[in-house]
Amino acid sequence: MLNETICAIASASKEGAISIVRLCGVEAYDIALGLSKKSSIHPRVATLSYIYDNCNNPIDSVIIIYFKGPNSFNGEDIVELQCHGGVMSASMILNRCLECGARLAEPGEFTKLAVINSKLTIDQAEAINQLILANSEKSAKYLAKHLQGSLKKMVEEMRVSLIEALSFSEVCIDYADEDLPADTIDRLRGKISKIADNLNYTLKASVAREGLFQGFKVSIIGKPNVGKSSLLNKILNFERAIVSPIAGTTRDTIEEQLKIGGFVVRLVDTAGIRNTQDEIEKIGIEYSIKAFNDSEIVLALFDSSRELDEEDREIIRLINSDESKKIIVVFTKSDLENVIDKTVFSNFNTIEYNKNEQPIEIYRALEAILDSSYDFEGDILINKRQIDAARNAYNEVISSLKFLETLELEFFSYHIKEAIIHISSITKPYDNEEMLDSMFKNFCLGK
C-alpha cells in the first residue's frame, strides 16, 4: 500500500469545461476534508463543495468524488476534485494539496500503483498510455481489446502451457531411472511446437502492424529528377519540398504527417539514389536507404518517359531486397511518351501518374494497404518492449526443441524457464511457485 499521498492534475493542460485534480494515498480523504471543510464525504457520491485556500477564501466550486480503496482504479484511496476548466483553478487547488502534505505524483505513478496492486497487468497499463496517444480510430479499437484483457488471455494460455511443459520435464528428470510412456516426448514436442508456431504468428502480425500505434511510415524513393518532391507536394497539397531540374536538389529526408483513410502516415521524401562524388549528397543517399529500411510502405518512382538505366536498376534491386515491405511502383511523367520497360515490374502494384493530376490512385492504393493491415482478428503486441519479449521467448522455445530431440531435459528445462520469464514479462512477472503448483496439483491428498 502507498504510505504517502500523491497528487496531480489529471486533465489536459488546456482550456475546457472541467479540470480534474486527483489525490491518491493514505491521507487523500483527510486532505479533501480539510480543503472542503466538510465533516465527511460519502464514497462514490458526487458531492458539490467549495475548496478553500489557507486564509479560508474560496478558490472554486468543485465536485468531489471519493473512491475508497481497494475499490478504486489502482486499489488506493483516491479523491477527484473536478473544478472549472482552465489552468488557474486547477493549479491553485493542486498547490493547496501540496501545502496539506501531498507530493506531486511522478509520471505514470497512479497507473503504476494499479499494476503493483494487481488491478491491471503491465500490458493493460501500456494500453492505457497508448490509448491516450492513439491517433486513429482503428488503433484505439485494438487498444480497447487489450484493456479488456484479450492479450493477457493469450499470454496466459502460452504461459500455462510452458509451465506445464516445464513441470513435466522436471518430474521426468527426477524419475529418470524409471521408464517413461512411449509417447511422452512426442506429446511434449507437439505442445512446444504449437507454442512456437503461435509465437511466430503473433510476432509477424505485430511487426507488420507496428504502424497502427506509431504511425505508418511511407517513403518515396527513386533516382534524381524522377518526381519525388513534386509527388510529396501534391499529396500534402502545399509546397513542402523544393522542386528543381538540378540533380541532387534534395540532400536530406523531408518528413511530414498526414491522415489517409483514418490512419496516421509519416510521409518521407528522400534524396535521389545514384552514384555521386558529392560527400553531402552521399550522406543524403544513405538517409534515403535508411528511410526505405524503416518504412512499412514504399512508393518507388520511375520515369516512364525514359528507358531504365543503372540508377533505376539499383532502385529495383532495393525494392526486391525486402519482401516484407508493401511496394507501390509509380510511373511518373505518364503524360509523355512511355518508353520504359514495364514488364520488369510485373510482380508489383503499379500506378501511372503525372504531376498535372491529383494522386487519387496513389491515395486509394495506400488506403487499401492500410486497411488490410487492420484486417486481423488475433491479438497483436503494441510496442517494442512486448515484441522484444515475445521474440526472446520464441528464440528460447526453438532452442528448447533442439535439446528435446536429444533428450537433454536439463537444458530443455532451462530454455523453457527462460521462455516463461520472457513471455510473462508482457503481463506479469513469473513466480517459481507457479511451476511447483503445476507439478504437485495432481498428487494424491496427503502425499
HUMOMO-V562517 format. One line per field, one symbol per residue. ss: DSSP state (H for helix, E for strand, L for the rest). Layout:
# HUMOMO-V562517
ss: ???
This chain:
# HUMOMO-V562517
ss: LLLLLEEEELLLLLLLLEEEEEEELLLHHHHHHHHHLLLLLLELLLEEEEEELLLLLEEEEEEEEEELLLLLLLLLLEEEEEEELLHHHHHHHHHHHHHLLLEELLLLHHHHHHHHLLLLLHHHHHHHHHHHHLLLHHHHHHHHHHHLLHHHHHHHHHHHHHHHHHHHHHHHHHLLLLLLLLLHHHHHHHHHHHHHHHHHHHHHHHHHLLHHHHLEEEEEELLLLLLHHHHHHHHHLLLLLLLLLLLLLLLLLEEEEEEELLEEEEEEELLLLLLLLLHHHHHHHHHHHHHHHHLLEEEEEEELLLLLLHHHHHHHHHHLLLLLLEEEEEEELLLLLLLLLHHHHLLLEEEELLLLLLLHHHHHHHHHHHHHHHLLLLLLLLLHHHHHHHHHHHHHHHHHHHHHHLLLHHHHHHHHHHHHHHHHLLLLLLLHHHHHHHHHLLLLLLL
